[in-house]
């Protein structure tokens, strides 16, 4: 039953309930890439020359010219401590030179060398905050053979020299993302950009939209004894929906990377559906303005100019009306309903509950006549004062799945979204906001 407390649309009460919260959605994507696949892509790249240098000082008048090529397939192995072990066959060619003064004369001797080595080294790859791939804790386990030489009685150890060059090669190759053939920055940029966008929908006769805007990205990686590279990519941001034209989403620059402490597979979404009062007015007038509502066998009510607005913690529905009574004077005026916006799960509509009723018409007796029929008026207005959202609940998951179906360069990603549930309704000065919540899983298919 609606109460008849006077409603003052020009002097609404001050809201006491908290405003709508900021809704953050998150997605966490575990990506598993077999090391054999990385190994195959790496060995398919026709790179043979590793480094070449001349006149490298070895001390005590010794110098070396060194030319190193890769001459066999690289082997990768993941270790338990998230280190990557690499074996890289090399052909080392060059010459050792010595210059000595003997009785004032400079004597120069050169001895060529041509060796095949297969160094085995380990390191911990890490993605830097600027998305470059870095090498940490490089250790060379063995060279596959000795790099010590005897030149005219001098013991010469080429290991320190070759080790410095190997470090330089690894740095250069990792910066170029060649060692594991994955350009993380490009992949992250594409993923970031694809998550920023909007999509328009036509639902129940009105325009609607769904938009996404990422705010942060988190990444961690690990290798394991099961010979799989695991990347854990997490994004957080806002997913919004609403009635009206889709807003333009301005793509933000890719932020610096931050660590990801999550390893689960999941999509958790909280979506505020914004229903602006003008859009609600347009829908209500399109559906009900000028329609004849029968109150009883002798009275009909014709609403027009329906208008909604915030009224304290309630939503105010005002309308012009014309009441036609059999054998009596026609009544016209303004009618007001101030109710709490609530979700009807059975009808899948937003409705006004616990309404406050008021009417202003031509004179006192007309007002009284309309107030006496408030129960009948209430039943009819309840049919009017509702907004369907079943289409949004049905289509939003499918639309979200389409928007989050991404090509990541090394594979494709798609999400499987569960149904969305209504978890709350909030109101602002300009709109009603229906909050939806859902969850899902992420599937990543790696390119072969």
C-alpha positions as CSV (number, residue, x, y, z in Angstrom):
1,X,0.0,0.0,0.0
2,X,1.3,3.4,-0.9
3,X,1.4,6.1,1.7
4,X,0.0,9.6,1.0
5,X,2.8,11.6,2.6
6,X,3.2,14.8,0.7
7,X,6.0,14.7,-2.0
8,X,7.9,17.9,-2.8
9,X,9.7,17.3,-6.1
10,X,11.3,20.8,-6.0
11,X,12.7,20.2,-2.5
12,X,13.8,16.6,-2.3
13,X,15.3,15.2,0.9
14,X,19.0,14.8,1.3
15,X,20.3,11.2,0.5
16,X,21.6,9.3,3.5
17,X,22.7,6.1,1.8
18,X,26.3,5.7,0.5
19,X,26.9,6.3,-3.2
20,X,27.8,3.6,-5.7
21,X,31.2,1.9,-5.0
22,X,34.0,1.7,-7.6
23,X,33.7,-1.7,-9.2
24,X,37.0,-3.5,-10.1
25,X,37.1,-6.5,-12.3
26,X,40.1,-8.8,-12.6
27,X,41.3,-11.6,-14.9
28,X,44.2,-14.0,-14.2
29,X,45.6,-16.0,-17.0
30,X,47.9,-18.9,-16.5
31,X,49.8,-19.6,-19.8
32,X,51.7,-22.8,-20.2
33,X,54.3,-23.0,-23.0
34,X,56.3,-26.3,-23.4
35,X,60.0,-25.7,-23.5
36,X,60.2,-28.0,-26.5
37,X,58.0,-25.6,-28.4
38,X,60.3,-22.6,-27.5
39,X,63.3,-24.7,-28.3
40,X,61.9,-25.5,-31.8
41,X,61.1,-21.9,-32.5
42,X,64.5,-20.8,-31.4
43,X,66.4,-23.4,-33.5
44,X,64.3,-22.4,-36.5
45,X,65.8,-19.0,-36.5
46,X,68.9,-18.9,-38.9
47,X,71.3,-17.3,-36.4
48,X,74.8,-18.7,-36.5
49,X,77.2,-15.8,-35.8
50,X,77.4,-15.2,-32.1
51,X,80.3,-12.8,-31.9
52,X,83.6,-11.8,-33.6
53,X,86.3,-9.6,-32.1
54,X,90.0,-8.9,-32.7
55,X,92.9,-7.8,-30.5
56,X,91.3,-8.9,-27.3
57,X,93.9,-8.5,-24.5
58,X,94.8,-11.5,-22.4
59,X,97.6,-9.7,-20.4
60,X,101.4,-10.2,-20.5
61,X,101.5,-9.2,-24.2
62,X,99.0,-11.8,-25.3
63,X,96.1,-11.0,-27.6
64,X,93.5,-13.0,-29.4
65,X,91.3,-12.8,-32.4
66,X,88.1,-14.7,-31.8
67,X,85.3,-15.8,-34.1
68,X,82.4,-17.8,-32.5
69,X,79.4,-19.3,-34.4
70,X,76.6,-21.5,-33.2
71,X,76.9,-24.8,-34.9
72,X,74.2,-26.9,-33.5
73,X,70.7,-27.0,-32.0
74,X,70.2,-25.3,-28.6
75,X,68.8,-27.5,-25.8
76,X,66.7,-26.0,-23.0
77,X,65.9,-27.5,-19.7
78,X,63.9,-26.1,-16.8
79,X,65.2,-26.6,-13.3
80,X,63.3,-26.8,-10.0
81,X,64.5,-23.4,-8.8
82,X,62.9,-21.6,-11.8
83,X,66.3,-21.4,-13.5
84,X,66.7,-22.2,-17.2
85,X,69.6,-24.4,-18.3
86,X,70.9,-24.0,-21.8
87,X,73.3,-26.0,-23.9
88,X,74.6,-24.1,-26.9
89,X,77.0,-25.8,-29.3
90,X,79.7,-23.4,-30.6
91,X,82.5,-23.3,-33.1
92,X,85.4,-21.2,-31.7
93,X,88.0,-20.1,-34.3
94,X,90.8,-17.6,-34.1
95,X,94.4,-17.1,-33.2
96,X,96.6,-16.4,-30.1
97,X,99.3,-13.8,-30.6
98,X,102.3,-12.9,-28.4
99,X,104.7,-10.1,-28.9
100,X,108.0,-10.0,-26.8
101,X,111.1,-7.9,-27.0
102,X,114.2,-10.0,-27.1
103,X,117.6,-8.1,-27.2
104,X,115.7,-5.1,-28.5
105,X,114.0,-7.0,-31.2
106,X,110.2,-7.5,-31.2
107,X,109.3,-11.1,-31.8
108,X,105.7,-11.9,-32.8
109,X,104.2,-15.4,-32.9
110,X,100.6,-16.4,-33.8
111,X,99.1,-19.8,-33.2
112,X,95.6,-20.6,-34.8
113,X,93.0,-22.6,-33.0
114,X,89.7,-24.2,-34.2
115,X,87.7,-25.8,-31.5
116,X,84.1,-27.1,-31.0
117,X,82.7,-26.5,-27.6
118,X,79.3,-27.1,-26.0
119,X,79.0,-24.8,-23.0
120,X,76.2,-25.5,-20.5
121,X,75.0,-22.5,-18.5
122,X,72.1,-21.6,-16.3
123,X,70.4,-18.4,-15.4
124,X,67.1,-17.0,-14.1
125,X,65.1,-15.2,-16.8
126,X,63.1,-12.3,-15.5
127,X,60.7,-9.8,-17.1
128,X,61.9,-6.2,-16.2
129,X,59.4,-3.5,-15.3
130,X,59.9,-2.1,-18.9
131,X,59.0,-5.5,-20.3
132,X,62.5,-6.3,-21.4
133,X,63.8,-9.9,-20.7
134,X,66.7,-9.9,-18.2
135,X,69.2,-12.5,-17.2
136,X,69.9,-13.0,-13.5
137,X,72.5,-15.1,-11.8
138,X,74.3,-16.4,-14.9
139,X,76.4,-19.5,-14.1
140,X,78.5,-21.5,-16.6
141,X,78.4,-25.1,-15.5
142,X,81.0,-26.4,-18.0
143,X,82.4,-25.7,-21.5
144,X,82.3,-29.3,-22.8
145,X,86.1,-29.3,-23.0
146,X,89.1,-27.4,-21.7
147,X,89.9,-23.9,-23.0
148,X,93.5,-23.9,-21.7
149,X,96.4,-23.6,-24.1
150,X,100.2,-23.7,-23.9
151,X,101.8,-21.0,-26.1
152,X,105.6,-21.0,-26.0
153,X,105.6,-22.0,-22.4
154,X,102.8,-19.7,-21.4
155,X,99.6,-21.2,-19.9
156,X,96.7,-19.4,-21.5
157,X,93.1,-19.8,-20.2
158,X,90.4,-18.6,-22.7
159,X,87.5,-19.3,-20.3
160,X,87.2,-15.8,-18.8
161,X,87.4,-14.2,-22.3
162,X,84.7,-16.5,-23.8
163,X,82.6,-16.2,-20.7
164,X,82.5,-12.4,-21.0
165,X,81.5,-12.8,-24.7
166,X,78.8,-15.3,-23.9
167,X,77.4,-12.9,-21.3
168,X,77.3,-10.2,-23.9
169,X,75.7,-12.5,-26.5
170,X,73.0,-13.5,-24.0
171,X,72.3,-9.9,-23.0
172,X,71.9,-8.9,-26.7
173,X,69.8,-11.8,-27.6
174,X,67.6,-11.5,-24.5
175,X,67.0,-7.8,-25.2
176,X,66.0,-8.8,-28.7
177,X,63.7,-11.5,-27.2
178,X,65.4,-14.0,-29.5
179,X,66.5,-16.5,-26.9
180,X,63.0,-17.8,-26.2
181,X,61.4,-16.2,-29.2
182,X,58.7,-14.3,-27.3
183,X,58.3,-10.6,-27.5
184,X,56.8,-9.9,-24.1
185,X,56.4,-6.2,-24.5
186,X,54.5,-6.6,-27.8
187,X,52.3,-9.4,-26.3
188,X,51.6,-7.2,-23.3
189,X,50.8,-4.2,-25.4
190,X,48.4,-6.1,-27.6
191,X,46.7,-7.7,-24.6
192,X,46.4,-4.3,-22.9
193,X,45.0,-2.6,-26.0
194,X,42.5,-5.4,-26.7
195,X,41.1,-5.1,-23.2
196,X,40.3,-1.4,-23.8
197,X,37.2,-1.0,-25.9
198,X,33.4,-0.9,-26.1
199,X,30.7,-2.8,-27.8
200,X,27.1,-1.7,-28.6
201,X,24.1,-3.9,-28.1
202,X,20.4,-3.6,-29.0
203,X,18.3,-4.9,-26.1
204,X,14.6,-4.8,-25.5
205,X,14.2,-1.9,-27.9
206,X,16.9,0.4,-26.6
207,X,20.6,1.0,-27.1
208,X,23.0,-0.5,-24.6
209,X,26.8,-0.9,-24.4
210,X,29.5,-2.8,-22.6
211,X,33.0,-1.2,-22.2
212,X,36.3,-2.4,-20.7
213,X,39.2,-0.3,-19.4
214,X,42.3,-1.9,-17.9
215,X,44.1,-0.1,-15.1
216,X,47.0,-2.4,-14.1
217,X,48.8,-5.5,-15.3
218,X,50.8,-8.0,-13.3
219,X,53.1,-10.7,-14.6
220,X,55.3,-13.5,-13.1
221,X,57.0,-16.5,-14.7
222,X,58.5,-19.8,-13.7
223,X,60.2,-22.8,-15.2
224,X,59.9,-26.2,-13.7
225,X,61.3,-29.7,-13.9
226,X,58.2,-30.6,-16.0
227,X,59.8,-28.6,-18.8
228,X,57.0,-26.0,-19.1
229,X,57.3,-22.2,-19.0
230,X,54.5,-20.8,-17.0
231,X,53.4,-17.2,-17.3
232,X,50.9,-15.7,-14.9
233,X,49.3,-12.6,-16.4
234,X,46.8,-10.6,-14.4
235,X,44.8,-7.5,-15.3
236,X,42.6,-5.3,-13.2
237,X,40.3,-2.6,-14.5
238,X,36.8,-1.5,-14.9
239,X,34.0,-3.2,-16.9
240,X,31.0,-0.9,-17.4
241,X,27.6,-1.3,-19.0
242,X,24.7,1.0,-19.5
243,X,21.8,2.3,-21.5
244,X,22.6,4.7,-24.3
245,X,25.4,5.1,-26.8
246,X,28.7,3.5,-26.1
247,X,31.2,5.9,-24.6
248,X,34.6,6.4,-26.4
249,X,37.2,4.4,-24.5
250,X,40.6,6.3,-24.5
251,X,43.4,3.7,-24.5
252,X,45.8,4.3,-21.7
253,X,49.6,3.7,-22.2
254,X,50.9,0.3,-21.1
255,X,52.1,0.8,-17.5
256,X,55.2,-0.6,-15.9
257,X,55.0,-4.2,-15.0
258,X,54.4,-5.3,-11.4
259,X,54.7,-8.8,-9.9
260,X,51.8,-11.2,-10.0
261,X,51.3,-13.2,-6.8
262,X,48.3,-15.1,-8.2
263,X,48.5,-18.4,-10.0
264,X,44.8,-19.3,-10.3
265,X,42.8,-19.3,-13.4
266,X,39.8,-17.0,-13.1
267,X,37.7,-14.1,-14.3
268,X,35.9,-12.1,-11.6
269,X,33.7,-9.3,-12.9
270,X,31.7,-6.6,-11.2
271,X,29.7,-4.6,-13.7
272,X,27.8,-1.4,-12.9
273,X,24.9,-1.1,-15.4
274,X,24.3,2.7,-15.7
275,X,20.7,3.6,-16.5
276,X,20.5,7.4,-16.9
277,X,17.2,9.0,-15.9
278,X,16.7,10.5,-19.4
279,X,17.0,7.0,-20.9
280,X,14.6,5.6,-18.3
281,X,12.2,8.5,-19.1
282,X,12.4,7.8,-22.8
283,X,11.6,4.1,-22.3
284,X,8.7,4.7,-19.9
285,X,7.1,7.3,-22.2
286,X,7.6,5.1,-25.2
287,X,5.8,2.3,-23.5
288,X,3.1,4.0,-21.4
289,X,2.6,7.6,-22.3
290,X,-1.0,8.0,-23.7
291,X,-1.9,4.4,-22.8
292,X,-5.2,3.8,-21.1
293,X,-5.0,2.1,-17.7
294,X,-8.3,0.9,-16.2
295,X,-8.7,1.5,-12.5
296,X,-12.2,0.0,-12.2
297,X,-15.3,-0.4,-14.2
298,X,-16.0,3.3,-14.2
299,X,-12.6,4.9,-14.2
300,X,-9.6,5.0,-16.6
301,X,-6.3,6.7,-16.2
302,X,-4.1,8.0,-19.0
303,X,-0.5,8.9,-18.0
304,X,1.8,11.2,-20.0
305,X,5.1,13.0,-19.6
306,X,6.6,10.4,-17.3
307,X,9.8,11.6,-15.6
308,X,12.2,10.1,-13.1
309,X,14.7,11.6,-10.8
310,X,16.5,11.1,-7.5
311,X,14.4,11.8,-4.4
312,X,16.6,11.4,-1.3
313,X,17.2,7.6,-1.0
314,X,14.3,6.9,-3.3
315,X,13.5,7.3,-7.0
316,X,10.7,9.7,-7.9
317,X,8.4,8.9,-10.8
318,X,6.2,11.9,-11.7
319,X,3.7,12.0,-14.5
320,X,0.8,14.1,-15.9
321,X,-2.5,12.2,-15.8
322,X,-6.0,12.4,-17.0
323,X,-8.7,10.4,-15.2
324,X,-11.9,9.7,-17.0
325,X,-14.9,8.8,-14.8
326,X,-18.2,7.6,-16.1
327,X,-20.9,10.2,-15.7
328,X,-18.5,12.4,-13.7
329,X,-16.1,15.3,-14.2
330,X,-12.8,14.5,-15.9
331,X,-9.8,15.0,-13.6
332,X,-6.3,16.0,-14.6
333,X,-3.1,16.9,-12.7
334,X,0.2,15.6,-11.6
335,X,0.9,12.3,-9.8
336,X,4.0,11.3,-7.9
337,X,5.5,8.0,-6.7
338,X,8.6,7.9,-4.7
339,X,9.9,4.3,-4.2
340,X,13.0,2.3,-3.6
341,X,14.6,1.0,-6.7
342,X,14.7,-2.8,-6.3
343,X,15.4,-5.8,-8.5
344,X,12.6,-8.3,-9.2
345,X,14.4,-11.6,-9.9
346,X,11.3,-13.3,-11.2
347,X,10.3,-10.6,-13.7
348,X,14.0,-9.5,-14.2
349,X,13.0,-5.9,-13.9
350,X,13.9,-2.9,-11.8
351,X,10.8,-1.8,-9.9
352,X,9.9,0.9,-7.3
353,X,8.9,-0.7,-4.0
354,X,7.5,0.8,-0.8
355,X,6.1,3.7,-2.8
356,X,5.2,7.1,-1.3
357,X,2.1,8.5,-3.2
358,X,1.0,12.0,-3.8
359,X,-1.4,13.7,-6.3
360,X,-2.0,17.3,-7.2
361,X,-5.1,18.0,-9.4
362,X,-7.6,20.8,-10.1
363,X,-9.2,21.1,-6.7
364,X,-9.5,19.6,-3.2
365,X,-12.4,17.2,-4.1
366,X,-10.5,15.9,-7.2
367,X,-7.5,15.3,-5.1
368,X,-9.6,13.5,-2.5
369,X,-11.2,11.3,-5.2
370,X,-7.8,10.3,-6.6
371,X,-6.4,9.5,-3.1
372,X,-9.3,7.3,-2.4
373,X,-8.4,5.2,-5.4
374,X,-4.7,5.1,-4.5
375,X,-4.6,1.3,-4.0
376,X,-6.1,0.8,-7.5
377,X,-3.8,3.4,-9.0
378,X,-0.8,1.8,-7.2
379,X,-1.5,-1.6,-8.8
380,X,-1.6,0.0,-12.3
381,X,1.4,2.2,-11.8
382,X,3.5,-0.8,-10.6
383,X,3.0,-2.2,-14.1
384,X,4.4,1.1,-15.4
385,X,7.2,1.8,-13.0
386,X,9.5,-1.0,-14.1
387,X,12.4,-1.3,-16.4
388,X,13.4,-4.7,-18.0
389,X,17.0,-5.9,-17.7
390,X,16.6,-9.5,-18.8
391,X,18.2,-8.7,-22.1
392,X,21.3,-7.3,-20.4
393,X,21.6,-10.3,-18.1
394,X,21.3,-12.6,-21.0
395,X,23.5,-10.8,-23.6
396,X,26.2,-9.3,-21.4
397,X,28.1,-12.6,-20.7
398,X,28.1,-13.4,-24.5
399,X,29.3,-9.9,-25.4
400,X,32.0,-10.1,-22.8
401,X,33.2,-13.4,-24.2
402,X,33.4,-11.9,-27.6
403,X,35.3,-8.8,-26.4
404,X,37.8,-10.9,-24.4
405,X,38.5,-13.4,-27.2
406,X,42.1,-12.3,-28.0
407,X,44.9,-13.3,-30.3
408,X,48.0,-13.0,-28.1
409,X,50.6,-13.7,-30.8
410,X,51.7,-17.0,-29.4
411,X,48.2,-18.3,-29.0
412,X,44.5,-17.4,-28.5
413,X,42.6,-16.6,-25.4
414,X,38.9,-17.0,-24.7
415,X,36.8,-16.8,-21.5
416,X,33.9,-18.9,-20.4
417,X,31.7,-16.6,-18.4
418,X,29.1,-17.8,-15.9
419,X,25.7,-16.2,-15.5
420,X,25.6,-12.7,-14.0
421,X,23.9,-12.1,-10.7
422,X,22.5,-8.8,-9.4
423,X,24.2,-7.9,-6.2
424,X,22.9,-4.4,-5.5
425,X,21.2,-1.2,-6.8
426,X,22.6,2.3,-6.2
427,X,21.4,5.7,-7.2
428,X,23.1,9.0,-8.1
429,X,21.8,12.4,-9.0
430,X,21.8,11.4,-12.7
431,X,21.1,7.7,-12.9
432,X,20.3,4.3,-11.3
433,X,23.1,1.8,-11.2
434,X,22.5,-1.9,-11.2
435,X,25.6,-3.9,-10.0
436,X,26.2,-7.3,-11.6
437,X,28.7,-10.0,-10.5
438,X,30.0,-13.0,-12.3
439,X,32.9,-15.3,-12.6
440,X,34.5,-17.5,-15.2
441,X,37.5,-19.4,-16.5
442,X,40.1,-18.6,-19.1
443,X,41.3,-20.9,-21.8
444,X,44.5,-20.3,-23.7
445,X,45.4,-22.3,-26.8
446,X,49.1,-22.1,-27.7
447,X,50.0,-22.0,-31.4
448,X,51.8,-25.1,-32.5
